[in-house]
Amino acid sequence: MPKLHTTAADLVAAARARIAEVETTDLIAAVNDPNTVIVDIRDIRERKKGFIPGSVHAPRGMLEFWVDPDSPYYRDVFGQDGKRYVLHCASGWRSALATAALNDMGFDAAHLREGFSDWVKQGGPVETPDD
């Protein structure tokens, strides 16, 4: 395999240097804030194991298309004025890259710095599909 010029860790570090990051305790405190939209970008198989109550599921592979009003895949949840959008994945890597991409598109978003795994570790509320 050829040597990479940039590693995945490099991409994540570069994204984190230019995006807004939200600490787990701060997002736990805002979980019921109607002006905060928590966006779970994890794969559906991950989400089936548990998710943040009230979060919107937007798989990483569709996110940019769901946010873009000119896309045939656009979702109205991303067109709400005055809302704060906070993306999360399992550990904060995918959500950092996704947040950077959305910011590049002109969509204001932040991400949960340490991801869902830290959310669970810190005692944030979790629902499962059976709840």
N, C-alpha and C positions, 0 to 999 in steps of 0.2 A: 504494500500500500504506500502511495506517495505521502510524504510528510505534509501536513496541513500548514498553511500560512497563518491561519487563525484557528484557535481551538474553540469549542463550544463555551468553555469557561471564559475565554477572552471576550466572546460576544456578549455573554451575560454581564461581565464586569463593565464593558463599554455601555451597555444599556442602562445598568444601575447608576452609572455616573451621570446620566442625563434625564432620569425619570423620577417621579415622586414615589417614595416608598412609605408604606403605612406599617406601623408596628402592630403586632398581634393584639396587644392589650387595648390599643386605640380602636381597632376595628371591632373587637368584642364589645366595647362600650357603645359603638355605633350600630350594632346589629339590628336594632329596631328603629333606627333613624329613617324616616320616610324619604329623606333626601339623599340617602346613600344606597346605591345599587351595587350589590356584591355579585360579581360575575365569575362563575366557576368555569375555567377553560379546560378542565381535566377531561379525559376520555370517559365515556359513559360507564365503562367497567369500573373506573375508579369512583365515580359518583355513586354508583350502586352500593358501595361499601359505607357511604355516609357523606353528608353534605351540610353546608351552613344553611340554617333555616332561612327561607325567603330568597336564597340566592338564585340567580338566573343561570341556566346552563347554556353556554355558548362554546362548543368544542373548538379547540385551537385551530383546527383546519378550516373552519368556516367563519371565524371571528371577523376578519377584515370585510368579508362579504356581507355579514349581518349588520355591520356598523355603517356601511356605505349606502346612503339613500338612493344612489343611482344603480345599485346592484339589484338584480331580480330576487336576491335572497335577503334583502333588507328586512330587519325586524324592528317594529315600532318601539320596543323597549329601549333601544339605543337613541331614540329621538326625543327624549324627555329633557326639556330645558330646566336648568337649575339643579340638576342631579349631579352627585359626585359618584363616579364609577370607579370601583376598586376591583381589579382582576386578581384571581388567585389560581394557583396550581397546587401541586403537592409540596414542593420545597422552595418555590420562588424563582426558579430558573426559567421555565416556560413563560410564566406570567411577566417576568422582566422583559423578555424578548417581545412578547405580544404587546405589552404596554408601550414599548419603544416604537413598534410598528404603528399602533394606533395614533400615538402622538405625532409621528411622521405624516400621517394622513390628515392631521388637524383635529383629531378627536382627543379631548382632554380626559385622561385616565391616569390612575395610579395603580400600584399593585401591593399585595400583601407580602411584605419583605421575606418572611420565613415560610410562607405557605400554609396549607391546610394541616400538615403534620404538626407544626408549632401551634396552630389553632387548637388542635385536639390536646396536645401536651399542656397547654395553658388553661384548659377547661372550658373552651368556648362551646356553645351549644351545637349539637350535631343531631341531624335527623337522618333516618334511613328510609328507603322507599316503602318499607312496611309500616312506618309510623302513621 
